[in-house]
Amino acid sequence: MSLELSRDDEAMLAGRDGPAAAMALRIVADTARMLGARRLIDIASAHIDGCLYHGDSGTLFAERLLTDGGRVRVPTTLNVGALDLVHPGRERLDAAQAAMARRLMAAYAGLGCRESWTCAPYQAGHRPQLGQDVAWGESNAVVFCNSVLGARTNRYGDFLDICAALTGRAPRAGLHLPENRRATLLIDASGLNPALVAEDAFYPVLGSWLGQAVGDAIAAIDGLPGPLAEGPLVKGPLAEDRLKALGAAAASTGSVGLFHVVGVTPEAPTQAAAFGGLAPRETIRLDAAMLEAARRRLSTGLVPPDGRVDAVAIGSPHLSEAEIDAVIRGFAGRRTTIPFYACTGRHVLERIAGDGRQAALDAAGITVIADTCIVVTPILAARSGLLVTNSGKFAHYTPANTGWNVLYGSLTDCIESAVAGRLVRDEAIWR
Amino acid sequence: MKAEAILPGTAAGPVLRLDGPLSFWGGVDPATGTLTDPRSPHHGVPIGGAVLMVPETRGSSSSSAVMLELLAAGRAPAALVLGRGDAIVGLGILVAREMGWPTIPLLVLPAADQAGFADGERVTITTDGIIERQ
């Protein structure tokens, strides 16, 4: 089975559009061969994860593309970098690393990408349409794009994302093909306590369980009572942020690229639609014990006898405007007594700058982080500590990436713990 | 044992066989080449020079960047054997080739067959994907 290239592809490979486009298409074509794809397809947009500094090699690659005349061919947004360019000096990077991270970010901007610097591009105006083929990186953005928007992307790794953007082409494989978007696993959530399902804190735990349980299989979750299942709330801010949290957690513990929620997400108006008319390969009846095990895995820290915690971090994926509003409501004029990091994007900062909400965050003692977040770059104090978070993704990655231990709780738990300086967690919602 | 050579090449080294899934980003420190997940029994173990056997890869789309950095810095495993194909990790190897840096073979061998190899035993890998005990 060999890869058939179009005449346009062949011309690009031969150097018609310069050496950067030729190299990018070689990488796209070789990836297509690795995946067993027969053809390449056109893509409508791209979201780039490769702008985060992991070492000098990524900077050298991006700069090679730039000096070789690379220019994106489709609208392209950028994921987080290693620097908060809005609030300089928040990261503990040495001068050499900071310089390479800055060069990397500058190279991607130079290739024509929009300087969005967010892991929630779908809340920063980049919303491809149902059925549209795109090439997105960043695991939470991928799962949101597929599941909530119904646009089609594979889990594009760093480098393939920019190569797709520079060529407008991607391998015809995986989730671009309608037959690969059907659910195979049915998650029956109808036995769960409706009061728990009404809590925001339920969704990262559900996602964390889902990723662990299904790996890269496509699941359809059915029987969710409460707001998420009551009509087209996916268009509203509440359900969207819950699905965002669910997907981000699922893409951390598993390789989930797409999930369906029956009656909520666009490709699953009914259970039959989610499964493409076929029977589920397996049905898992989700129960409270499975969720409790997943919730326990999200915490690695032991609560000390005095209950003291060292910091709070929220905003993975980046906080939406609605989530910022919930934080301000939760503080209700009080102040944090420990470092409290709220990670969000410029798209939100622009909206809250002038209307008193930024001032409210400042008054609460909150450290707003833009363009980056606390698990991708060193922001937390160098000595390890105990971090409280309501993000399944932060809970998953914080221990390995920062050396800190984590305690998972709701947004309310995060705020009350920050005000008290010790863990205040409402366990009753989980019973 | 015959594996599928996704990106063919030759290699030799001791087997480092993980018994759980790995995300290269968040699971391997690109600066030191050691396994970093405190939830894993292999926490702190270096992967440089090993024939790394991973039953399943998970997680971040930045895993390709970690692989590229390991290759560029000379801290990569000698070969990577995955339970299933993973284009994200493979990309790091493709980009290293484009940049003129050293590359490694990428093979697919089902997790059940990986279990036939013991941690630490030395193996060689041929360009057609045969993994042999030395």
Interface residues (C-beta under 8 A of the other chain):
Chain A: M23 R26 I27 D30 T31 M34 L35 D49 G50 L52 H54 G55 D56 S57 G58 L60 F61 R64 G137 E138 S139 V142 N154 R155 Y156 G157 D158 F159 L160 D161 G211 G215 A251 S252 T253 G254 S255 T300 H396 Y397 P399 A400 N401
Chain B: I6 L7 P21 W25 G26 G27 P30 A31 T36 D37 P38 R39 E56 T57 R58 G59 S60 S61 S62 S63 S64 A65 V66 L68 E69 L71 A72 A73 G85 A87 I88 V89 G90 L91 G92 L94 V95 A96 E98 M99 W101
